[in-house]
Amino acid sequence: MSYLVFARKFRPQQFDEIVGQDHIVTTLKNAFLKERIAQSFLFVGSHGIGKTSTARILAKALNCQNKDKLQPYESCDKCSSCKEIIDGSGFDVLEIDGASNRGIDEIRNLRDNVKFKPMHGAYKVYIIDEVHMLTQEAFNALLKTLEEPPPHVKFIFATTESHKIPQTILSRCQRHDFKQVTLDLIVKALRTIAKKEKIEIDDQTLYITAKNAEGSLRDAESLLDKLSNSLSGKITLADAIQILGLTATSIYYELVEKIIARDAESILSILKVEEENGKDLVHFMKGLVEVIRDMLIIKVSKHPERFLHVPKEDEVKLERLVHDISMKEILYFFTVVQNTHRAVKYSPFPKIDIEAALLKLALREDIKELAEILAELDKLKKSGLSGTMVEKPAAVKPVIECKETTTIKKTVSSPSPLPDVEKPTTQQPAKAEHKADIQGSSEEIFNKIRDQWNDIVRSAKDQKMSIGTFLSFGKPVQMKGDRVTIAFSKNNKLNKETLDIEANKRLIETAVASVTDKKVCIEFTINDVLMDENTKPTSEVDQEETDSIIQSALDIFQGRIVEQKERT
């Protein structure tokens, strides 16, 4: 007993039965009504959307022998010509596989046979499927015949890859681009087949079957055929998921819930169960991409039902998922999952890649937009808390309350250095409790700071290496009241500007207090009359650390020190 699969049994036989290609059907119908039928056609589109079926219907309409048909584009399906085309046994309509007849010899035979007139119908029709598989020589041999075919010959080419066809062939064909069949039309077609075959199946199962066909009506019919053969009686959603090797949408919704909740343990468990059930992990990630895409639609659209093809109960679940997360997080989810889906197709360890991606989502930090980050950085910069040389405010507490004073002016003309110390005058403003913090005279404190300067620099480095390194290029030069001035040469202007940030000044004051047990305020100046040795690090230890920094830079950038030769 012969059995016809659904894809063949329910193949359309009339133009009006073609699903989802109304724009092409209308054009071909008008061509018959106006008697302006092209000499060659090119049908372009993905697999399973009706290219070959349309070609056969067109051939039948051209060769139908029934004179009583109501419209010229109809076929009676009863005359000898129509029956031969339906059975594939006719001599007037020849279907050629371009993949297995791609050489120049086959095309030469075709070219020699086109001169013979049809046996029954009005036209001899050549249907070449996957025409892009022909060789360049075969296309060249076909070119002249295609340009000036005999009046009784029609060519119909079908292809999924039109970009592989030479432009000389394309320019001689009337091109029709087939589009993928929408999900709703596929579900409608499957429902019609199920009714005719007396298959009991609910809409949700029809939906997941149609969705898995990815726009191909033929694939959807084959899947329904598989389900009907595997099950007797009613086809349930659980049965369809198991037989087709799919993942239930409820699993995806649960997985997204765990990602939102940052539940890494549950995420790994869900993925482990799917793998143990034999699910294709690449296809699993594809389904997750689609779910997150639906979440995006729910989040941005006021009328998501226009763009979603999901049951109403699934739409409610999606709305609940997106309620507690931001658009930025959903976009982040989509980017990570989409990139992972692309990568696992070619990965030798797809499970590990998927686990890492899902854990990356679960262990994510709070996501902020770039504008927010820049605004925060700008705010920190204005408050003196930004930059690599700035210590966090909580890490440094000011030892005393220091007021702003006028910065010491840069000296360039005086031949003598600044005095080491200037004794405070009686007019120096200071509160009583402030004076109590300064134990001993200014001269004694200054001398102690100057004598223990290397220790102060080390203490600053212990708190923050970069601050201590920059400080080592300076020298305490004077003290007025409770303010110690540290001078830098003009060559170390960057050091001075970096340290002159409020938080960095507090760090240095803390270093001074930790070494000398004296609380002072720090200010900086540029002084060009400092001796050359004062512009160098203040100790051999500083020089060693400077050399270490240079060596680290050489290691990072794979560089080397080049000695500069003297010019002759």
N, C-alpha and C positions, 0 to 999 in steps of 0.2 A: 504494500500500500504506500503510494507516494504521499509525501507530506510537504506542504509549502510553508515556509517560514512566514511570519507576519509581514516582513519587509517586502516580500514578493507577492504575497496573497493580497495585500492592501495597497499595492502600488497604484498610483493614480492613472486613470486611462483617458481622462478628458482634461482640458485646460481648467475647467472650473473645479476640479478635484485637487489641483496643485495647492499645497499649503504654504502660506507665508511668502509667496512671490508674486503678489498682485501686480506690481509694477511691470514685471516681465510678461505676465499673462495678458495684460491689457495691450501692451505693444504688439505682441504676436497676433492677437485677435484682430487688431486694427490693420495689421499687414495683410491678413486674409480678406478683410472686408474691402480694402482699397486695392487689392490685387497688386501689392508692392512687396513681394516676398524677396528677401535678399538671396544672393547666390551662395553665400557662406556665412555661418554663424559661429560665434565663439561664446561658450557658456563658462563663466568664471565663478568660482566659489569653493568653500570648504566641502568636505565629504558629507554625504548623506543628506543633502538639502534639496535634491530634485533635479540636478543637471541632466543626468541620463534619462530620467523619466520624462522630462520636458522635451528632450530630443526625440524620444520615441513618439510622444503625442504629436509633435510637429510633423514627423515623418508619416504618421497615420493620417493626419489631416490632409497632407499633400497627396497621398495615394489612395484615399478612400474612394471606392467605386460606387457608393450609394449616391444616386442623384437626387434622392428625396430628402436629404438631410436639411434641417432648418437653417443652419448657419454654415458658411464655408469652412470655418475652423473646427467644426465638429467631425467626429468619425463614428461610423456605425458599429464598429467592433464585431460585425457579422460577415462582411464580405471576405473573399479569399485574401485580399491584400491586407486587411486589418488583422485577420487571424494569423497570417504568416509573421507579421511584425510582432504580435503579442507572443507568439511561440518562439520567435527568434529563428525561424526556419526559412524566411523569405530570401529571394535572390536580389530583390530590388533595394532592400535596406540592409546595408552591410555594417555591422558593428566591429570595429577594429580596436584592439588594445595597443595603445601607443608604446607601452613598456616592452612588449614582446615582439612588436613589428616596427622597430624603430630604425632599421637600417635603410640604406639607399635602394637595395634590391626590392624590398617590399613596396616602397613608394613608386618605384619604376613599374612594378606590376600593376599597382593601382592606376597609375597614369595611362598605362596601355589599355586598361579595361573600361575607363570612363567613356570611351567612344561608343561602347555598345549600349543600345537603348534598353530601357526597362522591359521586363517581361509582362507585368500585369498593370502596374500603376503608371502614373504620369511622370514620375521622377525616379531616378536612381539616387538614393541618399546614402552618403558615407558618414557614419558616426565614428569619430576617432576619439576614444577616451584617453585621458592623460596625454594629451598631444604634446605637452612640453618635454616628454621623454624622447621624442625623435631627435636624431643627430642633426648636426648642422648641414651635412650633405643631404640628408633626407628632406629637410626643409627647403633646401635649394632646388632639389628635384621636383618638389611639390609646387614651387612658387609659380611657374608659368601656367600650370593647369588651374591653379587657384585664381589666377588673375583673369584668365579667359576660359572658363569651363564651358563645356557644351550646354545648350539650353535645357537639357533633360537631367542635369546633374546638380545636386545640392550637397554642400559640405556642412557638417555640424561638428565642431570641435568642443571638447570639454576638458577643463584643466583646473587644478588646484593651485598652480603656480604660473600665473600669466607672465611674470617677469622673466621667465626662462624662454619665452617664445620670441623669435626675432621680430623686430619692428616691421619688417617687410611683410610678414604674415599677418600681424595685427592690423595693419593698415588696410588689408583687403577683406576683413571680416566685420560683420555687424556684431559688436560686443554687447553682452548682457551680463551684468554682475549680480549673482545670486547672493542673498544675505542669509545669515543664520536664522533659523526659525525661533520665534519668541517662545518663552516658557509657557505662556498661557495657551498658545496655539498647539504646542506639543501635548500639553495636558488634555486639551479638548480632543485632539486626534486619538490619544490613548484611551480616553473615556469611550469614544465611539467604537474603537476596536474591542474593548472589554465588554461592551454591551452586546456587540454582534457575536462574540465568542462565549458569552455568558460567564464572564469572569467576575467574581465578586471582589472588588478592591475599593478602598476608600480614597478620598481626594488627597489626603496627606501622603499616602503611599504612591499615588500617581505623581504627585509633585516631586518627591525625592527621586523617583525613577526618571522623570523628565529632566530634572536638574542635572542628574549624573550624565545625561546624553550630551550636554554642552552645546545645545543648538542644533544637533543633528537628529532629524526626525527618524531616519533609518536606524540610528543607534538606539533611540528610545523604543522603537518597535521591537528591536532585537532583545532589549532588556526585558520588556514585557513578555515576550515569547519565552524567555528563559525562566521568568517567575512562574508563568502558567504551567510550564513543563515540570518545574521543581515542586510545586505545591498543588495539592488537590483541595478544592473547597475555597474558602476565603483566603485572600492574600493579605496578611497583616503587615503593619509597618515594621515590626520587629523581624518578621521573616524576610522581608525585602532587604533590610539592612544586613542581615546575616548572609543571605545568598549573594548579594551584590558586593559584599566586602566593604560596605560603607561604614561611616561613623555617624551615630545618631546626633542630631543637632543638640539634644539635651546634654550630651557629653561635652560638646564645645561650650555650651553656656556654663556648665559647671566649671570647666577649665578656666574660662575667662573670670568667673567669680573668684576662683582661687588666686589668679594673677592679681586681680584688684586688691584682694585681701593680703597679698604678699605671703601666701601659704606655700612655701617651697616644697614641703614634704608631700602635700596632697597633689601638687602638680606632677611630681615624679611618679606618684602612685598611679595617677590617671594615664600617664604615658606608658607606664609599664604594663598596665592591663590591656591597652590597645595593642601593644606589641605582642603580648602573649596570645591575643585573639587572632593573630595573623594579619592585622591590618597593614596596608601599605603606608609607611610613615610619610612618604612624599605626598601621597594623596591626602593623608591626614592633615598635613600642613596647608595644602591647597584649600581644604574645607575651613580651616581656621582663618585663612586670609579672607575668605568670603564672609565669614561671620563678623570679623572686625570691620570689613567694608560696610556691612549692614548697620553696624553700630555707628559708623560715621554718618550714614544717611539719616538715621534716627536723630542724631545729635544736631545736624545742621538744617534739616528740612522741616518746614511747617506741615507739609503733606507727604510724609515718607511713603505712604501707600502707592504713590505714583511711580516710585523708583525701586520699591522692594517687591520681590516675588516670593513671599513667605506667607504661611497661614497666619490668621489673625492672632492665634495664641502665641506664636513665635514673636510676632511684633510686640506683644505685651511684655514678653520676657526680655527682649532687646531694650525696650524703654526702661525697664527696671535696672538693667546692667549699666546703662549710660547715665543713670541718675546721679550717682555719687562720684563720677570721675569727670575730669575736664577734657576739652577738645584736644589740648596739648598731649595728654596722656594717650588718648585714642590714636592720635597721629603717630606717636612714638611706638605704640603697639604695632600699628600697621607697618611702619617702616622696618622694624626688627623682624616681624614675621614674614613679610614679603621678601626681604633679602635672604632670610634663612630658607624659604621655599625654593628660591633660585639656586642657592648653594647646595642643598642636599641632593639635587638631581644628579650631581656629579661627584658627590662626596663618598669616600670609602667608608665613612663612619656617620651615616645619617642620624642615627639615634643620639650619638654624642652631641652632634651639632644642634639638634632640636632641643635636647636637654639644656645645653648651655644657653640657647636663645631664650627659652622659657624662664630659666632661672635669672637671666639678665633682666627680664621684665619684672619678675617677682621681687628682686633685690634692688630695684631702681631707687634712685634718690628722687626727692621732690623735683618735678620738672618745672622749669621757669623759661619764659620766652627770653630771647636775646635782648629785647628792649628793656625788660625788667632787670636783667643782669647788668646791662650798661648803666641804667639809672642808679642801681645800688653802688656800682663802682664809682660813678661820678660823685655820689653822695659821700662815700668814704674818702675820696680824693680831696673833696672840699673840707672835710673835717680832719684831714691829715692822717688818715688811717689806711691809705692805700699804698700800693707799691711793694716791691719785694723786700725793701729795707725797713718796713714798718712792723713793729711788734703789735700784737693784739692788745687793745686797751686793758683787758682784764689781767694781762700778765705783768703789767708795770703800774705801780701805784706811785704817784708823785710823793716825794719825801717832804717837801714843804710847798706852800703856795707861793709861786713865783709870779711877779707882775712883769708886764712887758716894759722893756727899756729901749732907749734909742741905741741902735746898732753902732758899734765903733766904726768910724770911717776908715776906709782903706788908706794906708800911708805909703806913698811912693817916693817922696822927695827927701824925707829925713834920713841922714846918713847913719844915725845911731838907732839901735833897736829900742823897742818900747821898754820902759822900766819894768823890772821883774814884778814889782808890787807897788801899789799905791794905797796908802793908808786911808781908811775911811774918814770922812770929815764929820763934824758934829751935825751938819745939815742933812746927812743921809737919812731919808725917811724910812722908818721901819717901826712896825708895831712892837709893843713890849713883848708879846708872846713870840713874835718872830725872832727877836734878838735872843730870846732864851734858847732857841734852837742852835744858835751859833756859839759854840763853846770855845772860849779863847779868842785872842785877837785875830784880825784878818791876816796879819802877816804870818802868824804861827800856822793858821789853817792852810794858807797858800803854800807855805814852805813844805808842809806835810804832803799836800796834793802833788806838788812838783817832785818831791823825793820818791813818792810811791806811785808815780804816773804809770810805770810799766805794770804794776799790780792792778791798777784801775783798768787799764786796757784789757788785761787778761780777764778780769771780772766781767767786763762788757762782752767779751767774746764768749764767755761761758753762758751768758744770757742769749746772745745772738752773734754768731761768728761775723756776719757782714758788718754789723755796727762796730764791733771791736776792731776789725781790720781797717775800716775807714778812720776810726778815731786814732789809730796808731800813727797816722800821718800828721796829726796836729800836736800842739804844745801849749800847756797852760802858760799864759804870758802876764796876766795881771788879775787882781781881785779888788772889787769895790763893794764894800758892805758884804752882802751874802752872795754876790755874783762873781763867778769865775769865768774869765774870758779865755777861750781856746782859739788859737790862731792857726791858719793854714796859709800856705803860699798860694799864689794865683794859679799855679799848675794843679793844685788840688781843690779847685773850686767846686767840682762835683761832690767831693767828700763833704765839704762844708754844707752845701745845699741839701744833701741827703740827710745829714745829721740834724739840720736845723728844723726838722719836723717835730712838732710838739711831743708826740709819743716817743720818738727816739731820744729827745733831750731828757725826758723823764727816766728812760732806761739808763742813760749815762749818769744821771744824778744818783740813781740807785746804786750803780757801781761804785761811785765815789763814797757814798755813805757806808757801803759794805766793807770798804778797805780802810777808810780813815776814821770811821765813826763820826763823821762831820756831815751835817746837812747843808748843802749849798744849792744855788741855782746856776745853771750853765747857759752860756751864750757863746756864739761863734763869730769870728771875723776873718777877713782876708788881710794878711800883712806881708808885703813883699820884702821886708827887710830881715825876715827870718833867715838864719844861716842855712846853707845848703844841706847840712846834715839834719836839720830839723824837718826837712821835707821827706826824709827817708823814714822807714819804720823805726820805732823807738827802741827796738831791741833785736838781738839776733833771733830770738824766738819768732818775732814778727816777720823777719826776713824768711825764716824757714817756712812759715805758714803761707807767705806770699808765693814762695817758690812752689809750694804744694798746690796752690790754686792754679798757678800757671801750668803745672804738670797735668792737673785734672783737665784743664781746657785742651791741652795737647792730646790727651787720651781720647776725649770726646770727639774732637774734630779730626783725629788722626793727623795731626800736624807735627811740625818740627821747628826748632829754633835755627834761624839762618843768621850767621854772623855777617854783619855789614862791613864790607871792605872799604878801606879808606881810598878816596879818590886821589889819583896822582896828577 
